[in-house]
Amino acid sequence: MLFLRSLAFNLAFYANLIVQMIFWMPIYFLLPRKRAWFIPKAWAASSLWLHKVLAGTRVEITGQENLPDGPCIIAPKHQSLWDTIAFLPWIPDAVYILKRELMWIPLFGWYVAKMRMIPIDRGSRSKALRQAVTIGRERMKEGRQLIIYPEGTRRPPGAEPAYKYGIVELYTQLQVPVVPIAHVAGLYWPRRKFMRYPGTIRARFLPPIEPGLSRQEFQERLIRETEAACDALLVEAAKGPNPPPLPETARRRLAELAQRGPAQG
């Protein structure tokens, strides 16, 4: 049954993407950019609905009051394809930093181009960072919310943090608040795997980190606050009813937290 529900969701997810891109295409490309946002947001919401109905996975997102008005950087934990779409309905005018190769995909790339995202060449880190800072500064003047995944690539729940320097440089150069997002969606929608597990994915927008901190202080605070919130959500998921299968990284992290005890963990 779990396999069949996962199969049904995966088929429906990609069919929903293709059908909606084709259906909305005439309206999407005629509307002004900001007014056209309702289409990607509706697709994201419908994908989460399919996830709930077909895979039995609910979503609880809290902390939206921590989103500042105007420009900011949003820094989600990156564990799954889920975290690339789940927060979109809550963000007024998102701008993603993404691989330039995604722009070459027919239809999908056209949709992305309409929203004026930030495609970068990941083959050269220094060039990519310069591109992100330069274009990011322009997008901040437009009052947009820049989404960047601090670890760069998807990592399994409980894995040791591997934060890249890019977000530190963006924080320093752009001088806007950074809002971390904690979750453990990788337990329910694992990276590079077919299965989708039922349960409730809980995610939280954390209090913004104000601009003006030193590079080191910002990086330490970002990692500390994000990882502490993710640890709490991991413990909650593992101790809840019908927990999903835990990868080795999650089991190891839970053991570490248990050894520390409640006062430190």
C-alpha positions in Angstrom: 0.0 0.0 0.0 2.8 2.4 0.9 4.5 1.7 -2.5 1.2 2.3 -4.4 0.5 5.5 -2.6 4.1 6.7 -3.3 3.7 5.7 -6.9 0.4 7.5 -7.2 1.8 10.7 -5.7 4.9 10.8 -7.8 2.9 10.3 -11.0 0.4 12.9 -10.0 3.1 15.4 -8.9 4.8 15.5 -12.2 1.6 15.3 -14.2 0.2 18.3 -12.2 3.3 20.3 -13.0 3.2 19.7 -16.7 -0.6 20.1 -17.0 -0.6 23.3 -15.1 2.3 24.8 -17.0 0.5 24.1 -20.3 -2.9 25.2 -19.0 -1.8 28.5 -17.5 0.8 29.4 -20.2 -1.3 32.0 -22.1 -2.4 33.8 -19.0 1.0 33.6 -17.2 3.0 35.1 -19.9 0.5 37.9 -20.6 0.2 39.1 -17.0 2.7 41.4 -15.3 5.3 39.5 -13.4 3.9 40.2 -9.9 0.3 39.5 -10.8 1.4 36.2 -12.4 2.7 34.9 -9.0 -0.6 33.4 -8.2 0.0 30.6 -10.7 3.3 29.2 -9.3 1.8 29.6 -5.8 -1.4 27.7 -6.7 0.7 25.0 -8.2 2.8 24.7 -5.0 -0.4 24.6 -2.9 -1.9 21.9 -5.2 1.2 19.8 -4.9 1.0 19.9 -1.1 -2.6 18.9 -1.4 -1.8 15.9 -3.6 0.9 15.0 -1.1 -1.7 15.0 1.7 -4.4 13.1 -0.2 -2.2 10.5 -2.0 0.7 10.0 0.3 -1.0 10.9 3.6 1.5 13.6 4.4 0.2 16.7 6.1 2.0 20.0 6.5 2.2 22.4 9.5 4.2 25.6 8.9 4.5 28.1 11.7 6.4 31.3 12.5 5.1 33.2 9.4 5.0 36.3 11.7 8.8 36.2 11.6 8.8 37.2 7.9 9.7 40.9 7.8 8.0 43.3 5.5 10.1 44.1 2.5 13.4 42.6 1.4 15.1 39.8 3.3 17.1 36.6 2.8 15.3 33.3 3.6 17.5 30.4 4.5 15.7 27.0 4.6 17.2 23.8 5.6 17.7 21.7 2.4 16.7 18.0 2.7 14.2 17.4 -0.1 12.4 18.6 -3.2 9.6 19.4 -0.7 11.4 22.5 0.7 11.8 24.0 -2.7 8.0 24.4 -3.1 6.4 24.3 0.4 7.2 27.8 1.5 6.4 29.5 -1.8 2.7 30.3 -0.9 3.9 32.2 2.1 6.6 34.4 0.5 5.3 37.6 -1.2 7.8 37.9 -4.1 10.4 35.1 -3.9 13.6 35.1 -5.9 15.6 31.8 -6.0 19.2 31.3 -6.6 19.3 28.3 -8.9 21.5 26.3 -11.4 21.5 28.0 -14.8 20.9 24.6 -16.4 17.3 24.7 -15.1 16.7 27.7 -17.4 17.4 25.4 -20.4 14.4 23.1 -19.6 11.7 23.8 -22.2 8.6 25.5 -20.6 9.9 25.2 -17.1 12.8 27.4 -17.8 10.5 29.9 -19.4 8.3 30.0 -16.3 11.4 30.6 -14.2 12.7 33.4 -16.5 9.4 35.2 -16.2 10.0 35.6 -12.4 13.5 36.9 -12.9 15.3 34.4 -10.7 19.1 34.3 -10.3 20.7 31.6 -12.4 24.3 30.9 -11.6 27.1 28.8 -13.0 27.9 26.4 -10.3 31.1 25.3 -12.1 32.9 28.5 -10.7 32.1 29.2 -7.1 33.7 32.7 -7.1 31.9 33.7 -10.3 28.6 32.3 -9.0 28.9 34.2 -5.8 29.6 37.5 -7.6 26.6 36.9 -9.8 24.4 36.2 -6.7 25.6 39.3 -4.9 25.2 41.6 -8.0 21.8 40.4 -9.0 20.7 39.9 -5.4 21.4 43.6 -4.7 19.1 44.6 -7.6 16.3 42.3 -6.4 16.6 43.6 -2.9 15.9 47.1 -4.3 12.7 45.7 -5.7 11.6 44.6 -2.2 11.9 40.9 -2.9 12.8 37.9 -0.7 15.9 36.0 -1.7 15.9 32.2 -1.1 19.2 30.5 -0.6 19.9 27.1 0.9 22.9 27.6 3.2 24.2 24.0 2.7 23.9 24.2 -1.1 22.8 20.6 -1.6 20.3 18.3 -0.1 21.4 16.5 3.1 19.6 13.8 5.1 17.9 14.6 8.4 20.3 14.6 11.3 23.5 14.9 9.1 26.3 17.0 10.4 25.9 20.7 9.3 27.8 21.6 6.2 27.0 25.3 5.7 28.7 27.1 2.8 30.2 30.6 2.9 27.9 32.0 0.2 25.1 33.0 2.5 27.6 34.7 4.8 28.8 36.9 1.9 25.3 37.6 0.8 24.3 38.6 4.3 27.3 40.9 4.6 26.9 42.5 1.2 23.1 42.9 1.0 22.6 44.1 4.6 19.1 42.7 5.0 17.6 40.3 7.7 18.0 36.6 7.3 15.1 34.3 8.2 16.2 30.7 8.8 13.6 27.9 8.2 13.9 24.6 10.2 12.2 21.3 9.2 12.9 17.6 8.8 11.0 17.0 5.6 13.6 14.6 4.5 12.1 12.0 6.8 8.9 12.0 4.8 10.1 12.9 1.3 13.7 11.6 1.3 16.2 12.8 -1.2 17.0 10.6 -4.2 14.3 8.1 -3.1 11.0 7.0 -4.5 9.0 6.4 -1.3 6.8 9.1 0.4 5.9 8.4 4.0 2.7 9.5 5.8 2.8 11.8 8.8 3.0 15.5 9.4 5.9 17.6 8.2 6.4 20.5 10.6 8.4 23.5 9.6 9.1 26.8 11.3 10.2 30.2 10.1 12.6 31.3 12.8 13.1 34.8 14.2 15.1 36.9 11.7 18.8 37.5 12.2 19.3 41.3 12.0 21.9 42.8 9.6 25.1 44.2 10.9 26.7 41.3 12.7 30.3 40.2 11.9 30.7 37.3 9.4 31.7 34.9 12.2 28.9 35.9 14.6 26.3 35.6 11.8 27.5 32.2 10.7 27.6 30.8 14.2 24.2 32.2 15.0 22.6 30.9 11.8 24.0 27.4 12.3 23.2 27.3 16.1 19.6 28.5 15.8 18.7 26.5 12.7 20.2 23.2 13.9 18.7 23.6 17.4 15.2 24.0 15.9 15.8 21.1 13.5 16.9 18.9 16.4 13.7 19.7 18.3 11.6 18.8 15.2 13.6 15.6 14.7 12.9 14.5 18.3 9.3 15.4 17.9 8.9 13.4 14.7 10.7 10.4 16.2 8.7 10.3 19.4 5.3 11.0 17.7 2.8 8.4 16.7 3.7 6.3 13.7 7.1 7.9 13.1 8.6 7.6 9.6 11.6 5.3 9.0 14.7 7.1 10.3 17.9 7.2 8.2 21.2 6.4 9.9 22.0 10.1 10.2 18.8 10.7 12.1 19.3 7.8 14.5 22.9 8.8 15.2 21.8 12.4 15.9 19.0 11.3 18.2 21.5 9.2 20.1 23.8 12.2 20.5 21.0 14.3 21.8 19.9 11.6 24.2 23.4 11.5 25.6 23.5 15.2 26.2 20.2 15.1 28.1 17.3 17.6 28.0 19.3 20.5 29.5 21.8 20.6 26.7 20.0 18.9 23.8 
